[in-house]
Amino acid sequence: MSTKETITNKLREAFTPESLDVTDESHLHEGHAGHRPGGETHFSVYIVSPAFKGKSRVERHRMINAALAGELAGSVHALAIKAHAPGEPG
């Protein structure tokens, strides 16, 4: 299973999102810190979930970082996050 698939599955399981898009942006960081041949080091996440209702941006990021702790401690060098509750502008 790819890192992208692992991230997608963990976020679906943890947050039951209405919308989820995980993008491997590793190719944009070639030659930068943390990049490895073959990619799967830099990702962006766009997620809309009821779990984020009433939570601050920092709280949402912490929730996602906790769900992906293993990946962030290992193969994932960078994770850009856009997390919203349903009905919020994205």
N, C-alpha and C positions, 0 to 999 in steps of 0.2 A: 504494500500500500504506500502511495506517495505521501509526502509530508502535507501537501495540500488536502488530500483526502482525509488524512488523520485530523487536521485542523477542522475541516468541515464537519466530520462526524462528531468530534468532541463538542463543538459549538452547538450543533443540532441537539445533541443529547442534553447538554447543560441548560440551554435557553429556549428550546422549542421555538425558533424564530419564525416570524411571518415572512421575512425576507433575509437571505444570506448570500453574500458573494465573497468568495475568497480568491484572491488573485496573486499568483506568483510573479513578483516584480524583480526577481533576482537579476534578470538580464539588464535592467536599468542601473544596476550597481556594480557591474563588472569593473574590476580594478579598484574598488573601494574596500574598506575594512569589512571583514566578515564574509565576503563573497568567496565561493568555492566553485571550481569547475563542476558543471552539472546543475548548478542553481539550487533551488529549494532552500534559500537562506533568508530572503526578504519577501515579506507578504503584506498585503493590505486586506483588511476585513471591513465589509459593510454589513451591518446586522441590525435588524429591527425585531425587537422582542418585548412582550409584555413584562418580562423580568426586569426591564430597565425603567419602568414607570416610577417616577418619584425619586430616582437616583441621579446624583450629580455625574458630570462627565468623568471625574476622577474615580468615583465609585464604580461606574460602568467599566472603565478600563481595568480597574483592579479585579473585577469579577471575571473578565475575559482572561487577564493574565493568570489568574488562579486556575482557570479551567485548562489553560495551555501551559502550565508550569513546566511539565516535562519537556515539551518542545522548545520552550524559551531557554531552558537550562542546557539544551543540547544543540540540535541542528539549526534552529531558527535564530538568526542574528538580529533581525529587525521586524517589527510588527506595527503597521500603521492601522489605527482603529477609528472607525466611524460607527458609533453605536447609538441607536435611537429607540424610543418607545413608540408604539403605534400612534399615528396621528401627528407626530412631531415632524417638522420640516427636515428633510434629509439633504 
